[in-house]
Amino acid sequence: MDLRDEKVAIAINTLERRAERQDNDLTLYNTYVDCGVLAELSETESQVVYGRRGVGKTHLLHFHRHTCSLKEHRAPYFIFDCQRLGSGTATISPEASVVGRNYAFEFLNELGTRLFGYVETLRLGETKQMHAQEAILAFVDHICSKDGSFDCRNLSSTFRAFCSHAEIERIYIGLDEFVSVPQPAQPIFAHILKQIFASDKRVVFKRGRF
């Protein structure tokens, strides 16, 4: 491979730009220029962040995550790239209902993984940590039943149990690139999340779309 080749140089430059979009919150914090938008982001209410592609919605979400991490205790902030959620098996079916459920399945599994990892960073007592981990395992266990449906009631109750054991005051969930979810499947995906999380005021969604 000739590194001087123009195509190789373009590919490397593209990869570098993609790498800059990853979770380096400090870099994002230092390069972010606020034009008054940040003040519109609520720390207690779910919101949709609108904007054309390339205007900085992802940058804004990561900056908001960093500012929240400086101010709030026990308030994890997870950002999910919906393009990545759909890169596996989420879109293999022509049926919108199946695609929507697939996105929900991948999201919930990834959320369970991140929450389990988050617990390990906390300084909880041994008993509380054990109960928090058990609640997450129960949450993951209820993600999908044998008939392919979601046990939303038990998912909701095990999630609330986890938040209580982990002493979580608030949890932010950013859904970036939501537009990448096929449009007919978006309401199904959103409805499943609403059934599970809407009753818990600790959960704050930020959804990026244009």
Buried (B, 14 or more C-beta within 10 A) or exposed (E): EEEEEEEEEEEEEEEEEEEEEEEBBEEBBEEBEEEEBEEEBEEEEBEEBEBEEEEBBBBBBBBBBBBBBEEBEBBBBBBBBBEBBBEEEBBEBEEBEBBBBBBBBBBBBBBBEBBBEBBEEBEBEEEBBEBBBBBBEBBBEBBBEEEEEBBBEBBBBBBBBBBBBBEBEBBBBBBBBBBBBBEEBBBBBBBBBBBBBEEEEBBBBBBBBE
